[in-house]
Every structure is written in C-alpha cells, then in structure tokens.
Amino acid sequence: MSKNQVLVTGGTGYIGSHTVVELQNQGYEVVIVDDLSNSEIEVVDRIEKITGRRPFFEELNLVNESGVEALFEKYPNIGSVIHFAAFKAVGESVNEPLKYYQNNICSLINLLNSMKKHKVANMVFSSSCTVYGQPEDLPVTESAKVQPAESPYGNTKQICEEILRDTVKAFSEIKAIALRYFNPVGAHSSALIGELPKGVPQNLVPFITQTAIGLREQLSVFGDDYNTPDGSAIRDYIHVVDLAKAHIIAAERLLENKNEEGYEFFNLGTGTGSSVLEVINAFEKVNDIPVNYKIVDRREGDVEQIWADTTIANEILGWKAESGIDIMMESAWKWEQAIRKGNA
C-alpha cells in the first residue's frame, strides 16, 4: 500500500495552513490535525477555496496519546509528518513553563511512538532559531553552538531536537529534518489565510497591523537600548510562503532518501536582519499608514539580535527566500484588512 498522505500537525495554524496550501498545490493529499487552540476551523474552508481541494481534518490535542494512535489507525496511508503543533509565545512560556513542556514535548513523543508503530518514516520538524539563544557570532550558521535557552519555549525546541536526534539514532527506519526558522511574517497573496492569533498578539507584525487598523490602541516596542543601530532588537523576518515552500522541499528530501545522515537541520531565513523600528517604518512606507507605538522596557526572554546564514539551506536544500520586507508588510496589511472586512 502506498503511503502517499502527509500529516500536518497544527495545519490550521499560521505556518501550517500556508504549508498545506503549498502541499496541495504540488499534488499531495493532506491530513490536518489541530486542536484549534490558536486557530479557527474556517481555515480549512479557506484552504479549499485557494487550492480547489479540501484537506482531511481531525480535531485533536496531540498530548492525548490514545488519540494520536487512533489518528494513525484511521489514516494508514500517512507516509510523512510535518510537525508544527506547539505553543509558541516566548513571554507566555516564561510565565507558564509547565504548560509549554507538557504540550510541546509530549506531543512529539506521542507522534514518534505512533510513527514507529505504523512504519511512518519521515518527519519534518518545526524548530526555531531560539535554539541558538543569543548567538556569539552573526550571522548564525548551523555550526553555531546551541546556547542555553532564553525561554522555556526555546528550551522545548532544544529538547525536541534532542529527542529527534536520539530517536533517529536508535531507530534507523525513522528519519527527520529540523527546520530552524527565524521570524515568519506576511500572508498568502489571496488574503484568505494569514496570521490570526487569538487574543492579544504575541508577535510583532500582527500587533502592527491590528494597531494600524484601530483594533489596538498602541504598539509596544520592547526596548530601545540594545546594542543595535537604532536600539531596537533585530530579527531575520521571512515571508511565510517562502517558509512553507521549504517544508515541502524538506519532505521531498526525506521521501527521496537524500537524508543520508538520518537527522539534519537547516536555518531558514533571508540572511538579513531588520530591527523592530525598521519593520514598523517599512510597514508605514509601503502601506502609507501610520502606526502608533511607544518604547517600553525590554521583554524577558528576548534576545538582542539574530539573523541567519542561509548558505547550507540554499546549497543543500536548493531553497532560497524570495520575498523582501516590503512584500511581507504589504501582504500582512492586505490580510488584516480582509479579516476586518469579513472577506477572509
């Protein structure tokens, strides 16, 4: 029996939904599993509208071990897993570490146990540049030392990568690629899917767009006294569609048995760092709309500056980010407007 389905955990979430679109555009059959804790079921309808195909959907929290096992029993044609499902807010993880350790780590263990039992060989894991902490050298290469995590969220990504590495070493039938990506922003060109956090946004760009449209009174810029040109923190922002395409390339690398090491990891970014104030200025310029913001104290768990060296991903995966910060800000604003007008 051909195992031709791709299981996308967290597939109604921000990055997951864009990846499902790219998978279906490439002809893959997709099964989404999501507990809808930070997304909406309507995303499945939007994916169908974009691609003309409806993915399978199962509502499930992956911490539920028996539920994960039942999922693999129900879909015996799953051949690959792209694992996004995780809590991801740095600040919240500092305040609620146990919530993050339980959810992010137990879900991965349950998936790997079921993958092993059902002979599902391939996993692409959604990791993060947070595994590098505050790096000693910039830009960050894959050979950079993994630093002590700045937050429980970052630590869960480090631990999950260790679990993957040990699992692949112990069970040669399982292979994995961890994608350590930097800061995904922007939205699909259709403005039918994009970043839509529940409650108050924890990430910069949705807070910018919600402030610009009047949903939030003011944007807080956490710190202007970092050792950077304008004092605000620097990140490597990457368009979410570029990021989604990298997951398909990684999954195909596994399916084609090009992953000879069993476990690999790649940095995904643009290779260019942008400060918080530069992102705000880019948004204002591209969309011709002001953003009301104020400088506040630094936020616990934030690193000062980080951006990627993408050479290895460019050369080995054959992937390269294509969209710049202006396109990211334009698409994010188009998405925000569509949401508030009820068009998304």
BELZI-V914484 format. One record per backbone hydrogen bond with DSSP energy under -0.5 kcal/mol. NH is the residue of the N-H (numbers start at 1). CO is the residue of the C=O. E is the energy in kcal/mol with one decimal. If there is no record, write none. Layout:
nh->[NH;NH]
co->[CO;CO]
e->[E;E]
//
This chain:
nh->[4;5;6;7;7;8;8;9;9;10;11;11;13;17;18;19;20;21;22;23;24;25;26;26;27;28;29;30;31;32;32;33;34;43;44;45;46;47;48;49;50;51;52;55;56;58;60;60;62;64;65;68;69;70;71;72;73;74;75;78;79;80;81;82;83;83;84;84;90;93;94;95;96;100;101;102;103;104;105;106;106;107;108;109;110;111;112;113;114;115;116;117;118;119;120;121;122;123;124;125;125;126;127;127;129;131;132;133;135;140;144;147;155;156;157;158;159;160;161;162;163;164;165;166;167;168;169;170;171;172;174;175;176;177;178;179;179;180;180;181;181;182;183;184;185;188;191;196;207;208;209;210;211;212;213;214;215;216;219;221;221;222;223;223;226;228;231;234;235;237;238;240;243;244;245;246;247;247;248;249;250;251;252;253;254;255;256;257;258;259;260;262;264;266;268;269;274;276;279;280;281;282;283;284;285;286;287;288;289;293;294;296;302;306;309;310;314;315;316;317;317;318;319;328;329;330;331;332;333;334;335;336;337;338;339;340;341;342;342;343;344]
co->[2;77;29;5;80;6;31;7;82;33;8;33;10;13;14;15;16;17;18;19;20;21;22;23;24;23;4;28;6;30;56;8;58;40;41;41;42;43;44;45;46;47;48;53;30;32;34;58;60;61;63;64;65;66;67;68;69;70;71;75;5;5;122;7;81;124;9;82;88;89;90;91;92;96;97;98;99;100;101;101;102;103;104;105;106;107;108;109;110;111;112;113;114;116;115;119;79;175;81;123;177;83;125;179;181;128;129;130;133;307;141;145;151;152;153;154;155;156;157;158;159;160;161;162;163;164;165;166;167;170;171;121;262;123;264;125;177;178;266;127;179;268;236;182;238;193;188;194;203;204;205;206;207;208;209;211;210;210;292;219;294;220;221;296;231;226;228;304;274;235;183;185;239;240;241;242;243;244;244;245;246;247;248;249;250;251;252;254;253;253;258;259;176;178;180;267;235;233;275;276;277;278;279;280;281;282;283;284;284;291;219;221;299;234;140;308;310;311;312;312;313;313;313;324;325;326;327;328;329;330;331;332;333;334;335;336;337;338;339;338;338]
e->[-1.3;-2.8;-2.5;-0.5;-2.9;-0.6;-3.1;-0.6;-2.0;-2.9;-0.9;-0.8;-1.5;-2.4;-1.3;-2.0;-2.4;-2.0;-2.0;-2.6;-2.7;-2.2;-1.1;-0.6;-1.3;-2.4;-0.8;-0.5;-2.6;-0.5;-3.0;-1.9;-1.9;-1.7;-1.7;-0.6;-1.8;-2.5;-2.0;-2.1;-2.2;-2.6;-2.7;-0.6;-2.2;-2.2;-1.0;-0.7;-0.6;-2.2;-1.1;-2.1;-2.0;-2.2;-1.8;-1.8;-1.7;-2.2;-1.7;-1.5;-3.0;-1.3;-2.3;-3.0;-0.6;-2.8;-1.4;-0.8;-0.6;-2.2;-1.4;-1.3;-2.6;-1.3;-2.6;-2.6;-1.9;-2.3;-1.5;-0.7;-1.3;-1.4;-0.8;-2.1;-2.5;-2.0;-2.6;-2.3;-2.0;-2.8;-2.4;-2.0;-2.4;-0.9;-2.7;-0.7;-1.0;-1.9;-2.9;-0.6;-3.0;-2.2;-1.2;-1.7;-2.0;-1.6;-2.0;-1.6;-1.0;-2.8;-1.7;-0.7;-2.2;-2.3;-1.5;-1.8;-2.8;-2.6;-2.0;-2.0;-2.4;-2.4;-2.6;-2.5;-2.4;-2.7;-1.8;-2.0;-2.7;-0.5;-2.1;-3.4;-2.9;-2.2;-2.9;-2.7;-0.5;-0.7;-3.2;-0.7;-1.3;-2.1;-2.8;-0.8;-2.4;-1.3;-2.1;-0.6;-1.1;-2.2;-2.7;-2.2;-1.8;-2.7;-1.8;-0.9;-2.0;-1.7;-2.8;-0.5;-3.0;-0.7;-1.7;-2.1;-2.7;-2.2;-0.7;-1.9;-2.5;-0.8;-2.5;-2.5;-2.0;-2.5;-2.2;-1.3;-1.1;-0.6;-1.2;-1.9;-2.3;-2.4;-2.4;-1.9;-1.7;-2.4;-2.2;-1.7;-2.5;-0.6;-1.7;-0.9;-1.8;-2.0;-2.0;-0.5;-3.4;-1.7;-2.2;-2.2;-2.4;-2.4;-2.4;-2.4;-2.3;-2.7;-2.2;-1.1;-0.9;-0.8;-2.5;-2.8;-1.8;-1.4;-2.9;-0.7;-2.7;-2.5;-3.1;-0.7;-0.8;-0.8;-1.6;-1.9;-2.4;-2.4;-2.5;-2.0;-1.8;-2.1;-2.1;-2.2;-2.5;-1.8;-2.3;-2.0;-1.7;-0.5;-1.3;-2.6;-1.0]
//
